[in-house]
Amino acid sequence: MFGTWILCGLLSAVFIFQIAVFLMNPSYRGSVSKQIEEKTHSGKVYDRVVNGLIPRTRREKSYFVATALAAGICEEIVFRGFLLYVLRRIFPELPPFLLAALAGVCFGAAHFYQGIKGVIKTGLLGILFGFLYISTGSLYLCMAVHFLFDISAAFLCEEDKYEV
């Protein structure tokens, strides 16, 4: 339980650090933007899909903030709140952390459009969020960390000079 708190704290620190470094270091910002563009055109499913979702214009970034907030709230309600409740009713004999892991696997599967790499990454993150929810009994911290994770992607690409 304590390990989950530490891991979430570390992840949050990484997300905040990533945002801060991106905003303060133009050369880092340029190199990350270039890497993302190269990966987007690499042909790999994960890179094409996920990097294609990263906002690049000011307008896209403003919509992305709203989307990240909605995803953080709604996905936590659905996968940690509702799904864990249903799984607990269906499998009352299973320990809570196993139920959280099962819900995390379902969360990963819901991101199948990202390919197998995306399913694995989001599944692991979903398991972590499930453990956080089980250890705190509250969705609020899960929503906050989820939002931080999602919103950090808004800072990965430099803004396009010419918006379409």
N, C-alpha and C positions, 0 to 999 in steps of 0.2 A: 504494500500500500504506500509506504513512504517512498519507495523507488519510483512509483508512478508520478508522485508529486515532483520529485527531483527531475525526472525525464521531461515532464511538461514544462517545468521551469526552464530547463536547458533549451528545449525546443523554442519556447517563447523568446528567450534571449537571442537565439540564433536568428529568428525571424526579424526581431527588432534591429539587431546588428546588421543584417542584410539590408534592411531598408535604410538605415543610417549611413552605411558605407556607400550605398548606391547614390544617395542624395548628396553626399559630401565629396565624392571622389570621381571626377569626370573621366579619368582614364579607365578606372574600373568599370564605370557605367558603359563606356564605349566598347570595352573588350567583352563584357557580358552580352551586350546587344548583338555584337558581331557573332559570338558563339551561338546564340539562340537562332539568329538568321541562318547560319550554316546548318545547324541541326534540323531546322524546320524544313530545309530542302534536301535533307539526307536520304529520304525515302523510308526511314523507319516509322512504323505506325505511331508509336508513343511520341516521338519527336514532332512528327507532322501535326498530330491532333493536339497535344498539350501545348506545344509552343505556338500553335495557331490560335490558341485561346488567349494568349497573353496580350493585354491591351497595349496599343502603340500610340494612339492619338489621345489628345486631352479629353475628347468626347467619350472615347472608349473607356478611358480610365475612370471617368465620372460614373458611367454606367456599371463598370466593374466593381466599384466600391459598393454600390447598392446590391449587386449580384452576390458579392462575397458576404455581405451582411445577411442577406436572405438565405444563402446556402448554410452559413454558420448556424443560424437559428433553426431553419426548417429541417436540415439533415440531422441535426442533433435531436430534435423532437421526434423525428421519424425513426431513426436508427438506434438512438440510445434510450429515448423515452418510451415510445410506443412498442418498438420491436423487442426490447428487453422485457417489457411487461408481458407481451404475448408469449415470448419464449419461456419466461418464468412460469406462466400458466400451463403451457404445454409440457414442459420438462421440469416439474417442481423438485425433482431429486438431484438435478445438476447443480453444482456449486456456482455461485454468482459470477466468478471470474471466467468459468468455462462458457457461461451464457454470454458474457461480454465478448469473449473471443469469437463465438458463433455469430453474434451480431456484427462484429468487425469484418468477418469473412463476407457476410451479406452486403455490407457497406462497400467492400472492395469489388464484389461482383456487380454492384450497381454502376460501377465505373468501367464497365467492359469496353466502352467506346474508346478508352485510352489504350487498349491492347493489354497484353499480359503483364507488362511492366507496370502499367498504371493500376491494374487490379491488385497486384502485390503491394505496391506502395500505399495505395489508399486503404487496402485491407489492414496492413500493419498499423497505419495511423488510426483506423477505425477501432482496432483492438485497444490501442493506447487510450483513445477517448472513452471506450467502454470501461476500461479499468479506472480511469479518472472518475467517471460517473459513479461506478460502484463504490469507490473509496470515499467520495464526497456526498453522494446522495443528491447531488444537484447538477442540473444541466448548464447552469450559467458559466462555470469555468470552462466546460467543454465548448460552449458556444464562443467564448472569448478566444480560446486558443485556436479553434477552427477558423474563426474570422482572421486572426493574425496570420495563420498559415496561408489562407487564400489571398488576403490583401497584399502579402509580401510579393506576390507575382505581378502586381501592378507596377512594381518598381524595377522589374527586370529589363525592360527595354526603354531606350531613350524615346522621347516623344518624337513622332514624325514631324519634320519641319513643315510639311504640306499635308494638311488634313483633307480627306476626301469627303 
